[in-house]
Amino acid sequence: MTPVVDQVQSHLEESVPLFAIEGLSVSYGETRVISDLDLTVQFGQMTIIVGPNGCGKSTLLKTMGRVLHPSAGTVRLRGTPVHTQPTRQIAREIALLPQGPVAPEGLTVHELVAQGRFPHQSLIRQWSREDARAVADAMKAAQVTEFANRRLSDLSGGQRQRCWIAMVIAQATSVLLLDEPTTFLDLKVQVDLMAMLRSIAHDANRTLVVVMHELNVAAAFADKLVMMKDGAVIVEGSVSDVFTHENLARVFDLDATILIDVESGRPVCVPKTSQPLSVAAQ
């Protein structure tokens, strides 16, 4: 592309939502999980979705990734409904990492990450230097190169999670949908992992939509924060606008004090307790 075309393309990506979700309803059998939901996701940002258990976060992510079909409404990617596009085409546009993924026993890290290249394979196009380079770059980005020949089952939880993320990076899509990528990880590992994901969005110009439970970690890293409850988006926007005492009480029934971190300027919630620390420690 010429510089002028690049500038026009960049402007369009900034001004037009990458995802536009309108009137979305999703059901499991007779049970409605998401009802008349609207949401936009901008290009090159990390959007984090939080909400109580069972509010529809994972269902929304799977519907965006074309795993689930809506009973009503539309999920559009760059203006085109995702559920009308061929599966292989979507796999080249969107990478979905579900919660608690399972790999075949004995799989090495390199073999796992290489699976991310499957959407780019065909009867005509087999494994290539481009695939090998994509796998190597993904393992480097996720900091798992040193584990390449080790079995996935031999690694710690944090290391394994980085390997799964390397796999979706190797898929070379513009969109990554990640469901609870930090669950069961120590706080330091969570922070390191989220810092890596933020760099993927900002430095590699990829769009990330992440479902999380850890409120303070979400507030520390989100470009856009979305709060869901009972299958609907209650509030969305910048972290400073969304992460408030009123919204935490409304969405989570949580009574918390909001503090501002002096270094980052990001909000932090401190749940209120019925006992002072000095009394509780006795």
Accessible surface in RSA format (square Angstrom, percent):
REM  Atomic radii and reference values for relative SASA: ProtOr
REM  Chains: A
REM  Algorithm: Lee & Richards
REM  Probe-radius: 1.40
REM  Slices: 20
REM RES _ NUM      All-atoms   Total-Side   Main-Chain    Non-polar    All polar
REM                ABS   REL    ABS   REL    ABS   REL    ABS   REL    ABS   REL
RES MET A   1   168.29  87.2  88.09  58.3  80.20 191.0  96.33  81.9  71.96  95.3
RES THR A   2    78.06  55.5  74.44  75.5   3.62   8.6  74.39  99.9   3.67   5.6
RES PRO A   3    98.71  71.9  95.16  86.7   3.55  12.9  98.41  81.3   0.30   1.9
RES VAL A   4   103.23  67.9 103.20  93.4   0.03   0.1 103.20  89.7   0.03   0.1
RES VAL A   5    69.95  46.0  68.64  62.1   1.31   3.2  69.83  60.7   0.13   0.3
RES ASP A   6    68.57  48.0  63.43  63.1   5.14  12.2  24.67  58.1  43.90  43.8
RES GLN A   7   126.56  70.8 117.22  85.7   9.34  22.2  42.92  91.4  83.64  63.4
RES VAL A   8    81.64  53.7  78.46  71.0   3.18   7.7  81.61  70.9   0.03   0.1
RES GLN A   9    73.33  41.0  72.30  52.8   1.03   2.4  17.33  36.9  56.00  42.5
RES SER A  10    49.35  41.7  47.64  63.6   1.71   3.9  25.33  53.9  24.01  33.6
RES HIS A  11   117.08  64.0 114.70  79.7   2.37   6.1  74.85  77.1  42.23  49.1
RES LEU A  12    87.63  48.8  86.75  62.1   0.87   2.2  87.12  61.2   0.51   1.4
RES GLU A  13    48.49  27.8  42.68  32.3   5.81  13.8  16.45  31.8  32.04  26.2
RES GLU A  14   126.69  72.7 102.31  77.4  24.37  58.0  42.44  82.1  84.24  68.8
RES SER A  15    65.31  55.2  32.28  43.1  33.03  76.1  36.94  78.7  28.36  39.7
RES VAL A  16    78.71  51.8  75.36  68.2   3.35   8.1  75.98  66.0   2.73   7.4
RES PRO A  17    39.28  28.6  34.98  31.9   4.30  15.6  34.98  28.9   4.30  26.7
RES LEU A  18     7.34   4.1   4.11   2.9   3.24   8.1   6.96   4.9   0.38   1.0
RES PHE A  19     0.00   0.0   0.00   0.0   0.00   0.0   0.00   0.0   0.00   0.0
RES ALA A  20    23.00  21.1  22.55  34.8   0.45   1.0  22.60  31.8   0.40   1.1
RES ILE A  21     2.43   1.4   0.00   0.0   2.43   5.9   0.00   0.0   2.43   6.6
RES GLU A  22    95.54  54.9  93.16  70.5   2.38   5.7  33.09  64.0  62.45  51.0
RES GLY A  23    23.79  29.3   0.00   N/A  23.79  29.3  16.99  46.6   6.80  15.2
RES LEU A  24     0.00   0.0   0.00   0.0   0.00   0.0   0.00   0.0   0.00   0.0
RES SER A  25     6.75   5.7   6.75   9.0   0.00   0.0   0.30   0.6   6.45   9.0
RES VAL A  26     1.63   1.1   1.63   1.5   0.00   0.0   1.63   1.4   0.00   0.0
RES SER A  27    37.60  31.8  16.59  22.1  21.01  48.4  11.60  24.7  26.00  36.4
RES TYR A  28   100.04  46.7  88.59  50.4  11.44  29.8  84.88  63.8  15.15  18.7
RES GLY A  29    73.63  90.8   0.00   N/A  73.63  90.8  43.23 118.6  30.41  68.1
RES GLU A  30   181.88 104.4 147.09 111.3  34.79  82.8  69.38 134.2 112.50  91.8
RES THR A  31    86.63  61.6  81.87  83.0   4.76  11.3  52.81  70.9  33.82  51.1
RES ARG A  32   130.48  54.8 104.53  53.3  25.95  61.8  35.76  48.9  94.72  57.4
RES VAL A  33    30.94  20.4  20.32  18.4  10.61  25.6  24.90  21.6   6.04  16.4
RES ILE A  34     0.22   0.1   0.00   0.0   0.22   0.5   0.22   0.2   0.00   0.0
RES SER A  35    52.21  44.1  46.49  62.0   5.73  13.2  21.77  46.4  30.45  42.7
RES ASP A  36   105.78  74.1  90.32  89.9  15.47  36.6  26.48  62.3  79.30  79.1
RES LEU A  37     2.66   1.5   0.00   0.0   2.66   6.7   2.66   1.9   0.00   0.0
RES ASP A  38    85.32  59.8  78.08  77.7   7.24  17.1  31.33  73.7  53.98  53.8
RES LEU A  39     3.39   1.9   0.00   0.0   3.39   8.5   2.20   1.5   1.18   3.2
RES THR A  40    52.07  37.0  51.58  52.3   0.49   1.2  36.62  49.2  15.45  23.4
RES VAL A  41     0.00   0.0   0.00   0.0   0.00   0.0   0.00   0.0   0.00   0.0
RES GLN A  42    48.66  27.2  48.66  35.6   0.00   0.0  24.91  53.0  23.74  18.0
RES PHE A  43    43.97  22.0  30.84  19.1  13.13  34.2  30.84  18.7  13.13  37.6
RES GLY A  44    16.55  20.4   0.00   N/A  16.55  20.4   5.74  15.8  10.81  24.2
RES GLN A  45    61.00  34.1  61.00  44.6   0.00   0.0  10.21  21.7  50.79  38.5
RES MET A  46     0.00   0.0   0.00   0.0   0.00   0.0   0.00   0.0   0.00   0.0
RES THR A  47     0.00   0.0   0.00   0.0   0.00   0.0   0.00   0.0   0.00   0.0
RES ILE A  48     0.00   0.0   0.00   0.0   0.00   0.0   0.00   0.0   0.00   0.0
RES ILE A  49     0.00   0.0   0.00   0.0   0.00   0.0   0.00   0.0   0.00   0.0
RES VAL A  50     1.17   0.8   1.17   1.1   0.00   0.0   1.17   1.0   0.00   0.0
RES GLY A  51     0.84   1.0   0.00   N/A   0.84   1.0   0.00   0.0   0.84   1.9
RES PRO A  52    40.88  29.8  33.70  30.7   7.18  26.1  40.88  33.7   0.00   0.0
RES ASN A  53   125.44  86.5  98.84  95.5  26.60  64.0  34.29  82.5  91.15  88.1
RES GLY A  54    79.55  98.1   0.00   N/A  79.55  98.1  42.57 116.8  36.98  82.8
RES CYS A  55     4.57   3.5   1.78   2.0   2.80   6.6   4.38  11.1   0.19   0.2
RES GLY A  56     5.52   6.8   0.00   N/A   5.52   6.8   3.05   8.4   2.48   5.5
RES LYS A  57    11.34   5.5   9.55   5.9   1.79   4.3   2.95   2.7   8.40   8.9
RES SER A  58    34.32  29.0  31.91  42.6   2.41   5.6  21.57  45.9  12.75  17.9
RES THR A  59     9.09   6.5   8.31   8.4   0.78   1.9   0.05   0.1   9.04  13.7
RES LEU A  60     0.00   0.0   0.00   0.0   0.00   0.0   0.00   0.0   0.00   0.0
RES LEU A  61     0.53   0.3   0.53   0.4   0.00   0.0   0.53   0.4   0.00   0.0
RES LYS A  62    68.89  33.6  68.89  42.3   0.00   0.0  18.22  16.4  50.67  54.0
RES THR A  63     0.00   0.0   0.00   0.0   0.00   0.0   0.00   0.0   0.00   0.0
RES MET A  64     0.00   0.0   0.00   0.0   0.00   0.0   0.00   0.0   0.00   0.0
RES GLY A  65    11.15  13.7   0.00   N/A  11.15  13.7   0.05   0.1  11.10  24.9
RES ARG A  66    53.37  22.4  42.68  21.8  10.69  25.5   2.81   3.8  50.56  30.6
RES VAL A  67    88.14  58.0  62.40  56.5  25.74  62.0  68.31  59.4  19.83  53.8
RES LEU A  68    39.24  21.9  37.83  27.1   1.41   3.5  39.24  27.6   0.00   0.0
RES HIS A  69   117.39  64.2  98.46  68.4  18.93  48.4  64.51  66.5  52.88  61.5
RES PRO A  70    32.91  24.0  12.41  11.3  20.50  74.5  12.45  10.3  20.46 127.1
RES SER A  71    72.83  61.5  30.61  40.9  42.21  97.2  42.02  89.5  30.80  43.2
RES ALA A  72    50.77  46.7  40.81  63.0   9.96  22.7  50.77  71.5   0.00   0.0
RES GLY A  73    37.80  46.6   0.00   N/A  37.80  46.6  12.11  33.2  25.69  57.5
RES THR A  74    36.60  26.0  34.21  34.7   2.39   5.7   9.99  13.4  26.62  40.2
RES VAL A  75     0.60   0.4   0.00   0.0   0.60   1.4   0.00   0.0   0.60   1.6
RES ARG A  76    80.63  33.9  80.34  41.0   0.29   0.7  13.63  18.6  67.00  40.6
RES LEU A  77     4.85   2.7   2.08   1.5   2.77   7.0   2.08   1.5   2.77   7.4
RES ARG A  78   111.70  46.9  84.56  43.1  27.14  64.6  62.49  85.4  49.21  29.8
RES GLY A  79    50.75  62.6   0.00   N/A  50.75  62.6  30.80  84.5  19.94  44.7
RES THR A  80    62.76  44.6  61.68  62.5   1.08   2.6  32.14  43.2  30.62  46.3
RES PRO A  81    34.17  24.9  34.17  31.2   0.00   0.0  34.17  28.2   0.00   0.0
RES VAL A  82     0.00   0.0   0.00   0.0   0.00   0.0   0.00   0.0   0.00   0.0
RES HIS A  83    35.76  19.5  19.54  13.6  16.22  41.5  16.71  17.2  19.04  22.2
RES THR A  84   103.39  73.5  67.80  68.7  35.59  84.8  68.90  92.6  34.49  52.1
RES GLN A  85    24.40  13.6  22.21  16.2   2.19   5.2  10.18  21.7  14.22  10.8
RES PRO A  86    92.12  67.1  81.34  74.1  10.78  39.2  91.73  75.7   0.39   2.4
RES THR A  87    93.19  66.3  88.04  89.2   5.15  12.3  67.61  90.8  25.57  38.7
RES ARG A  88   113.79  47.8 107.31  54.7   6.47  15.4  45.58  62.3  68.20  41.3
RES GLN A  89    71.58  40.0  69.56  50.8   2.02   4.8  18.13  38.6  53.45  40.5
RES ILE A  90     8.60   4.9   8.60   6.4   0.00   0.0   8.60   6.2   0.00   0.0
RES ALA A  91    24.19  22.2  20.82  32.1   3.37   7.7  24.06  33.9   0.13   0.3
RES ARG A  92    98.04  41.2  86.80  44.2  11.24  26.8  22.27  30.4  75.77  45.9
RES GLU A  93    38.03  21.8  37.66  28.5   0.37   0.9   4.74   9.2  33.28  27.2
RES ILE A  94     7.56   4.3   1.28   1.0   6.29  15.2   1.28   0.9   6.29  17.1
RES ALA A  95     0.17   0.2   0.00   0.0   0.17   0.4   0.17   0.2   0.00   0.0
RES LEU A  96    41.29  23.0  20.56  14.7  20.72  52.1  20.56  14.4  20.72  55.8
RES LEU A  97     2.47   1.4   2.47   1.8   0.00   0.0   2.47   1.7   0.00   0.0
RES PRO A  98    56.78  41.4  54.23  49.4   2.54   9.2  55.28  45.6   1.50   9.3
RES GLN A  99    94.01  52.6  73.13  53.4  20.88  49.7  22.44  47.8  71.57  54.3
RES GLY A 100    58.94  72.7   0.00   N/A  58.94  72.7  37.59 103.2  21.35  47.8
RES PRO A 101    30.71  22.4  10.45   9.5  20.27  73.7  16.29  13.5  14.42  89.6
RES VAL A 102   136.76  90.0 106.23  96.2  30.52  73.6 108.96  94.7  27.80  75.4
RES ALA A 103    23.22  21.4   3.73   5.8  19.49  44.3   5.32   7.5  17.90  47.4
RES PRO A 104    86.89  63.3  70.68  64.4  16.21  58.9  82.94  68.5   3.95  24.5
RES GLU A 105   176.06 101.1 137.84 104.3  38.22  91.0  58.07 112.3 117.99  96.3
RES GLY A 106    34.69  42.8   0.00   N/A  34.69  42.8  18.13  49.7  16.56  37.1
RES LEU A 107    27.02  15.0  23.25  16.6   3.77   9.5  24.93  17.5   2.09   5.6
RES THR A 108    31.11  22.1  31.11  31.5   0.00   0.0  28.01  37.6   3.09   4.7
RES VAL A 109     0.00   0.0   0.00   0.0   0.00   0.0   0.00   0.0   0.00   0.0
RES HIS A 110    73.15  40.0  73.15  50.8   0.00   0.0  42.97  44.3  30.19  35.1
RES GLU A 111    84.98  48.8  78.84  59.6   6.15  14.6  33.31  64.4  51.67  42.2
RES LEU A 112     0.74   0.4   0.74   0.5   0.00   0.0   0.74   0.5   0.00   0.0
RES VAL A 113     0.00   0.0   0.00   0.0   0.00   0.0   0.00   0.0   0.00   0.0
RES ALA A 114    15.87  14.6  15.87  24.5   0.00   0.0  15.87  22.4   0.00   0.0
RES GLN A 115    58.01  32.4  51.06  37.3   6.95  16.5   7.74  16.5  50.26  38.1
RES GLY A 116     3.30   4.1   0.00   N/A   3.30   4.1   3.30   9.0   0.00   0.0
RES ARG A 117     3.51   1.5   3.51   1.8   0.00   0.0   0.05   0.1   3.46   2.1
RES PHE A 118   126.18  63.1 120.81  74.8   5.37  14.0 121.04  73.4   5.14  14.7
RES PRO A 119    21.12  15.4  14.50  13.2   6.62  24.1  21.04  17.4   0.08   0.5
RES HIS A 120    32.14  17.6  29.97  20.8   2.17   5.6  17.15  17.7  14.98  17.4
RES GLN A 121    30.44  17.0  29.50  21.6   0.94   2.2  26.06  55.5   4.38   3.3
RES SER A 122    48.09  40.6  35.30  47.1  12.78  29.4  40.86  87.0   7.22  10.1
RES LEU A 123   177.66  98.9 152.27 108.9  25.39  63.8 152.55 107.1  25.12  67.6
RES ILE A 124   169.23  96.3 142.07 105.8  27.16  65.5 147.18 106.0  22.05  59.8
RES ARG A 125    75.29  31.6  70.79  36.1   4.50  10.7  55.52  75.9  19.77  12.0
RES GLN A 126   107.33  60.0 100.84  73.7   6.50  15.5  52.64 112.0  54.69  41.5
RES TRP A 127   118.94  47.7  93.08  45.1  25.86  60.7  79.78  42.5  39.16  63.5
RES SER A 128    36.38  30.7  27.34  36.5   9.04  20.8  36.15  77.0   0.23   0.3
RES ARG A 129   212.64  89.3 204.30 104.1   8.34  19.9  77.09 105.4 135.56  82.2
RES GLU A 130    93.00  53.4  90.55  68.5   2.46   5.9  23.92  46.3  69.08  56.4
RES ASP A 131     0.00   0.0   0.00   0.0   0.00   0.0   0.00   0.0   0.00   0.0
RES ALA A 132    46.65  42.9  40.76  62.9   5.89  13.4  42.16  59.4   4.48  11.9
RES ARG A 133   139.16  58.4 133.13  67.9   6.03  14.4  57.52  78.6  81.64  49.5
RES ALA A 134    20.95  19.3  12.00  18.5   8.94  20.3  18.77  26.4   2.18   5.8
RES VAL A 135     0.68   0.4   0.68   0.6   0.00   0.0   0.68   0.6   0.00   0.0
RES ALA A 136    51.80  47.6  46.71  72.1   5.09  11.6  48.21  67.9   3.58   9.5
RES ASP A 137    82.26  57.6  77.07  76.7   5.19  12.3  27.71  65.2  54.55  54.4
RES ALA A 138     0.94   0.9   0.30   0.5   0.64   1.5   0.58   0.8   0.36   0.9
RES MET A 139    10.07   5.2  10.07   6.7   0.00   0.0  10.07   8.6   0.00   0.0
RES LYS A 140   156.43  76.3 147.42  90.5   9.01  21.4  91.13  82.0  65.30  69.6
RES ALA A 141    45.71  42.0  26.44  40.8  19.27  43.8  38.44  54.1   7.27  19.3
RES ALA A 142     0.00   0.0   0.00   0.0   0.00   0.0   0.00   0.0   0.00   0.0
RES GLN A 143   118.96  66.5 102.48  74.9  16.48  39.2  37.03  78.8  81.93  62.1
RES VAL A 144     0.00   0.0   0.00   0.0   0.00   0.0   0.00   0.0   0.00   0.0
RES THR A 145    76.93  54.7  70.59  71.6   6.34  15.1  67.52  90.7   9.41  14.2
RES GLU A 146   143.13  82.2 105.98  80.2  37.14  88.4  43.69  84.5  99.44  81.2
RES PHE A 147    17.85   8.9  17.85  11.1   0.00   0.0  17.85  10.8   0.00   0.0
RES ALA A 148    18.06  16.6  17.72  27.3   0.34   0.8  17.72  25.0   0.34   0.9
RES ASN A 149   136.05  93.8 113.57 109.8  22.48  54.1  32.79  78.9 103.26  99.8
RES ARG A 150   108.18  45.4 103.66  52.8   4.52  10.8  44.70  61.1  63.48  38.5
RES ARG A 151   122.39  51.4 120.84  61.6   1.55   3.7  27.23  37.2  95.16  57.7
RES LEU A 152    10.57   5.9  10.49   7.5   0.08   0.2  10.49   7.4   0.08   0.2
RES SER A 153    75.70  64.0  46.47  62.0  29.23  67.3  45.23  96.3  30.47  42.7
RES ASP A 154    73.87  51.7  47.18  47.0  26.69  63.1  19.00  44.7  54.87  54.7
RES LEU A 155     6.96   3.9   0.00   0.0   6.96  17.5   1.17   0.8   5.79  15.6
RES SER A 156    62.57  52.9  48.51  64.7  14.06  32.4  51.31 109.3  11.27  15.8
RES GLY A 157    32.15  39.6   0.00   N/A  32.15  39.6  18.80  51.6  13.34  29.9
RES GLY A 158    10.40  12.8   0.00   N/A  10.40  12.8   5.27  14.5   5.13  11.5
RES GLN A 159    58.29  32.6  57.24  41.8   1.05   2.5  13.79  29.4  44.50  33.7
RES ARG A 160    87.40  36.7  87.40  44.6   0.00   0.0  15.05  20.6  72.35  43.8
RES GLN A 161    26.62  14.9  26.50  19.4   0.12   0.3   3.09   6.6  23.53  17.8
RES ARG A 162    32.05  13.5  32.05  16.3   0.00   0.0   8.56  11.7  23.48  14.2
RES CYS A 163     0.00   0.0   0.00   0.0   0.00   0.0   0.00   0.0   0.00   0.0
RES TRP A 164    21.64   8.7  21.64  10.5   0.00   0.0  14.96   8.0   6.68  10.8
RES ILE A 165     0.00   0.0   0.00   0.0   0.00   0.0   0.00   0.0   0.00   0.0
RES ALA A 166     0.00   0.0   0.00   0.0   0.00   0.0   0.00   0.0   0.00   0.0
RES MET A 167    28.71  14.9  28.71  19.0   0.00   0.0  24.97  21.2   3.74   5.0
RES VAL A 168     0.63   0.4   0.63   0.6   0.00   0.0   0.63   0.5   0.00   0.0
RES ILE A 169    16.13   9.2  14.24  10.6   1.89   4.6  14.24  10.3   1.89   5.1
RES ALA A 170     1.17   1.1   0.00   0.0   1.17   2.7   1.17   1.7   0.00   0.0
RES GLN A 171    22.09  12.4  22.09  16.1   0.00   0.0   0.16   0.3  21.94  16.6
RES ALA A 172    47.61  43.8  27.89  43.0  19.72  44.9  28.63  40.3  18.98  50.3
RES THR A 173     2.59   1.8   0.00   0.0   2.59   6.2   1.03   1.4   1.56   2.4
RES SER A 174    27.49  23.2  20.21  27.0   7.27  16.8  24.46  52.1   3.03   4.2
RES VAL A 175     0.00   0.0   0.00   0.0   0.00   0.0   0.00   0.0   0.00   0.0
RES LEU A 176     0.00   0.0   0.00   0.0   0.00   0.0   0.00   0.0   0.00   0.0
RES LEU A 177     0.00   0.0   0.00   0.0   0.00   0.0   0.00   0.0   0.00   0.0
RES LEU A 178     0.05   0.0   0.05   0.0   0.00   0.0   0.05   0.0   0.00   0.0
RES ASP A 179     6.08   4.3   3.68   3.7   2.41   5.7   0.97   2.3   5.11   5.1
RES GLU A 180     7.60   4.4   3.28   2.5   4.32  10.3   0.77   1.5   6.83   5.6
RES PRO A 181     1.13   0.8   0.07   0.1   1.06   3.8   0.66   0.5   0.48   3.0
RES THR A 182     0.05   0.0   0.05   0.1   0.00   0.0   0.00   0.0   0.05   0.1
RES THR A 183    35.10  25.0  24.65  25.0  10.44  24.9  23.87  32.1  11.23  17.0
RES PHE A 184   197.90  99.0 151.88  94.1  46.02 119.7 165.89 100.6  32.01  91.6
RES LEU A 185    22.72  12.7  11.60   8.3  11.12  27.9  14.16   9.9   8.55  23.0
RES ASP A 186   108.89  76.3  99.83  99.4   9.05  21.4  25.41  59.8  83.48  83.3
RES LEU A 187   118.03  65.7 110.44  79.0   7.59  19.1 110.44  77.6   7.58  20.4
RES LYS A 188   139.47  68.0 132.68  81.4   6.80  16.2 109.88  98.9  29.59  31.5
RES VAL A 189    46.96  30.9  46.18  41.8   0.78   1.9  46.95  40.8   0.01   0.0
RES GLN A 190    17.75   9.9  17.75  13.0   0.00   0.0   0.00   0.0  17.75  13.5
RES VAL A 191    57.27  37.7  57.27  51.8   0.00   0.0  57.27  49.8   0.00   0.0
RES ASP A 192    50.45  35.3  44.95  44.7   5.50  13.0  11.37  26.8  39.08  39.0
RES LEU A 193     1.38   0.8   1.38   1.0   0.00   0.0   1.38   1.0   0.00   0.0
RES MET A 194     0.00   0.0   0.00   0.0   0.00   0.0   0.00   0.0   0.00   0.0
RES ALA A 195    40.36  37.1  34.63  53.4   5.73  13.0  35.07  49.4   5.29  14.0
RES MET A 196    13.15   6.8   6.41   4.2   6.73  16.0  12.49  10.6   0.66   0.9
RES LEU A 197     0.00   0.0   0.00   0.0   0.00   0.0   0.00   0.0   0.00   0.0
RES ARG A 198    80.35  33.7  80.35  41.0   0.00   0.0   9.27  12.7  71.07  43.1
RES SER A 199    44.98  38.0  39.49  52.7   5.48  12.6  30.21  64.3  14.77  20.7
RES ILE A 200    11.76   6.7   9.57   7.1   2.19   5.3  11.76   8.5   0.00   0.0
RES ALA A 201     0.37   0.3   0.00   0.0   0.37   0.8   0.00   0.0   0.37   1.0
RES HIS A 202    87.00  47.5  62.53  43.5  24.47  62.6  44.92  46.3  42.09  49.0
RES ASP A 203   119.39  83.6  85.57  85.2  33.83  80.0  34.80  81.9  84.60  84.4
RES ALA A 204    57.03  52.4  32.21  49.7  24.82  56.5  42.22  59.5  14.81  39.2
RES ASN A 205    94.65  65.3  88.23  85.3   6.42  15.5  11.19  26.9  83.45  80.7
RES ARG A 206    41.30  17.3  41.30  21.1   0.00   0.0   3.98   5.4  37.32  22.6
RES THR A 207     0.00   0.0   0.00   0.0   0.00   0.0   0.00   0.0   0.00   0.0
RES LEU A 208     0.00   0.0   0.00   0.0   0.00   0.0   0.00   0.0   0.00   0.0
RES VAL A 209     0.00   0.0   0.00   0.0   0.00   0.0   0.00   0.0   0.00   0.0
RES VAL A 210     0.00   0.0   0.00   0.0   0.00   0.0   0.00   0.0   0.00   0.0
RES VAL A 211     0.36   0.2   0.36   0.3   0.00   0.0   0.36   0.3   0.00   0.0
RES MET A 212     0.02   0.0   0.00   0.0   0.02   0.0   0.02   0.0   0.00   0.0
RES HIS A 213    82.86  45.3  67.50  46.9  15.36  39.3  41.11  42.4  41.75  48.6
RES GLU A 214    43.32  24.9  34.86  26.4   8.46  20.1  31.85  61.6  11.48   9.4
RES LEU A 215    26.79  14.9  21.85  15.6   4.95  12.4  21.85  15.3   4.94  13.3
RES ASN A 216    57.55  39.7  51.13  49.4   6.43  15.5  21.95  52.8  35.61  34.4
RES VAL A 217    12.06   7.9   9.91   9.0   2.15   5.2  11.91  10.3   0.15   0.4
RES ALA A 218     0.50   0.5   0.50   0.8   0.00   0.0   0.50   0.7   0.00   0.0
RES ALA A 219     0.00   0.0   0.00   0.0   0.00   0.0   0.00   0.0   0.00   0.0
RES ALA A 220    37.75  34.7  32.38  50.0   5.37  12.2  32.38  45.6   5.37  14.2
RES PHE A 221    13.84   6.9  13.77   8.5   0.07   0.2  13.77   8.3   0.07   0.2
RES ALA A 222     0.97   0.9   0.00   0.0   0.97   2.2   0.00   0.0   0.97   2.6
RES ASP A 223    43.08  30.2  20.65  20.5  22.43  53.0  10.66  25.1  32.42  32.3
RES LYS A 224    24.70  12.1  24.64  15.1   0.06   0.1  17.21  15.5   7.49   8.0
RES LEU A 225     0.90   0.5   0.90   0.6   0.00   0.0   0.90   0.6   0.00   0.0
RES VAL A 226     0.00   0.0   0.00   0.0   0.00   0.0   0.00   0.0   0.00   0.0
RES MET A 227     0.00   0.0   0.00   0.0   0.00   0.0   0.00   0.0   0.00   0.0
RES MET A 228     0.00   0.0   0.00   0.0   0.00   0.0   0.00   0.0   0.00   0.0
RES LYS A 229    68.44  33.4  67.41  41.4   1.03   2.4  33.23  29.9  35.21  37.5
RES ASP A 230   120.08  84.1  91.29  90.9  28.79  68.1  38.36  90.3  81.72  81.5
RES GLY A 231     1.51   1.9   0.00   N/A   1.51   1.9   0.47   1.3   1.04   2.3
RES ALA A 232    33.56  30.9  33.56  51.8   0.00   0.0  33.56  47.3   0.00   0.0
RES VAL A 233    32.43  21.3   8.93   8.1  23.50  56.6   8.93   7.8  23.50  63.7
RES ILE A 234    46.93  26.7  26.42  19.7  20.50  49.4  28.44  20.5  18.48  50.2
RES VAL A 235    34.28  22.6  28.62  25.9   5.66  13.6  34.28  29.8   0.00   0.0
RES GLU A 236    65.82  37.8  45.26  34.2  20.56  49.0  22.27  43.1  43.55  35.6
RES GLY A 237    21.14  26.1   0.00   N/A  21.14  26.1  21.14  58.0   0.00   0.0
RES SER A 238    48.72  41.2  40.56  54.1   8.16  18.8  40.19  85.6   8.53  12.0
RES VAL A 239     9.76   6.4   7.35   6.7   2.41   5.8   7.35   6.4   2.41   6.5
RES SER A 240    81.54  68.9  62.18  83.0  19.36  44.6  45.51  96.9  36.04  50.5
RES ASP A 241   102.49  71.8  86.92  86.5  15.56  36.8  24.21  57.0  78.27  78.1
RES VAL A 242     0.37   0.2   0.37   0.3   0.00   0.0   0.37   0.3   0.00   0.0
RES PHE A 243     3.56   1.8   0.90   0.6   2.66   6.9   0.90   0.5   2.66   7.6
RES THR A 244    36.72  26.1  34.93  35.4   1.79   4.3  34.36  46.2   2.36   3.6
RES HIS A 245    68.12  37.2  66.31  46.1   1.81   4.6  57.68  59.4  10.45  12.2
RES GLU A 246   121.77  69.9 114.45  86.6   7.32  17.4  66.07 127.8  55.70  45.5
RES ASN A 247    18.99  13.1  18.99  18.4   0.00   0.0   0.00   0.0  18.99  18.4
RES LEU A 248     0.00   0.0   0.00   0.0   0.00   0.0   0.00   0.0   0.00   0.0
RES ALA A 249    40.54  37.3  31.87  49.2   8.66  19.7  32.07  45.2   8.46  22.4
RES ARG A 250   142.39  59.8 128.13  65.3  14.25  33.9  52.04  71.1  90.35  54.8
RES VAL A 251     1.65   1.1   0.00   0.0   1.65   4.0   0.00   0.0   1.65   4.5
RES PHE A 252    50.11  25.1  25.92  16.1  24.19  62.9  29.69  18.0  20.42  58.4
RES ASP A 253   130.80  91.6 108.49 108.0  22.31  52.8  28.29  66.6 102.50 102.2
RES LEU A 254    44.07  24.5  42.54  30.4   1.53   3.8  44.00  30.9   0.06   0.2
RES ASP A 255    76.43  53.5  69.40  69.1   7.03  16.6  34.67  81.6  41.76  41.7
RES ALA A 256     0.06   0.1   0.00   0.0   0.06   0.1   0.00   0.0   0.06   0.2
RES THR A 257    55.50  39.5  51.83  52.5   3.67   8.7  43.05  57.8  12.45  18.8
RES ILE A 258    46.19  26.3  22.08  16.4  24.11  58.1  22.08  15.9  24.11  65.4
RES LEU A 259    95.52  53.2  92.96  66.5   2.56   6.4  95.52  67.1   0.00   0.0
RES ILE A 260   107.18  61.0  87.01  64.8  20.17  48.6  87.29  62.9  19.90  54.0
RES ASP A 261    56.24  39.4  47.49  47.3   8.75  20.7  15.22  35.8  41.02  40.9
RES VAL A 262   145.63  95.8 109.62  99.2  36.01  86.8 116.60 101.3  29.03  78.7
RES GLU A 263   164.77  94.6 127.05  96.1  37.73  89.8  46.79  90.5 117.98  96.3
RES SER A 264    71.02  60.0  35.48  47.4  35.54  81.9  41.71  88.8  29.31  41.1
RES GLY A 265    47.76  58.9   0.00   N/A  47.76  58.9  25.69  70.5  22.06  49.4
RES ARG A 266    59.57  25.0  58.72  29.9   0.85   2.0  13.04  17.8  46.52  28.2
RES PRO A 267     6.70   4.9   5.50   5.0   1.20   4.4   5.50   4.5   1.20   7.5
RES VAL A 268    51.78  34.1  51.78  46.9   0.00   0.0  51.78  45.0   0.00   0.0
RES CYS A 269     8.09   6.1   5.20   5.8   2.89   6.8   0.00   0.0   8.09   8.7
RES VAL A 270    69.04  45.4  67.58  61.2   1.46   3.5  68.38  59.4   0.67   1.8
RES PRO A 271    72.11  52.6  64.15  58.5   7.96  28.9  64.15  53.0   7.96  49.5
RES LYS A 272   115.68  56.4  87.84  53.9  27.84  66.3  49.86  44.9  65.82  70.1
RES THR A 273   110.97  78.9  76.49  77.5  34.48  82.2  70.73  95.0  40.24  60.8
RES SER A 274   119.44 100.9  74.82  99.9  44.61 102.8  58.24 124.0  61.20  85.7
RES GLN A 275    94.18  52.7  88.08  64.4   6.10  14.5  22.03  46.9  72.15  54.7
RES PRO A 276    83.90  61.1  71.78  65.4  12.12  44.1  83.24  68.7   0.66   4.1
RES LEU A 277   152.76  85.1 141.23 101.0  11.53  29.0 143.96 101.1   8.80  23.7
RES SER A 278    78.86  66.6  64.17  85.6  14.70  33.9  54.03 115.1  24.83  34.8
RES VAL A 279    69.55  45.8  63.37  57.4   6.18  14.9  63.37  55.1   6.18  16.8
RES ALA A 280    59.86  55.0  30.54  47.1  29.32  66.7  34.76  49.0  25.10  66.5
RES ALA A 281    82.66  76.0  42.65  65.8  40.01  91.0  53.75  75.7  28.92  76.6
RES GLN A 282   180.49 100.9 113.63  83.0  66.86 159.2  74.20 157.9 106.29  80.6
END  Absolute sums over single chains surface
CHAIN  1 A    14315.4      11572.7       2742.6       8121.4       6194.0
END  Absolute sums over all chains
TOTAL         14315.4      11572.7       2742.6       8121.4       6194.0
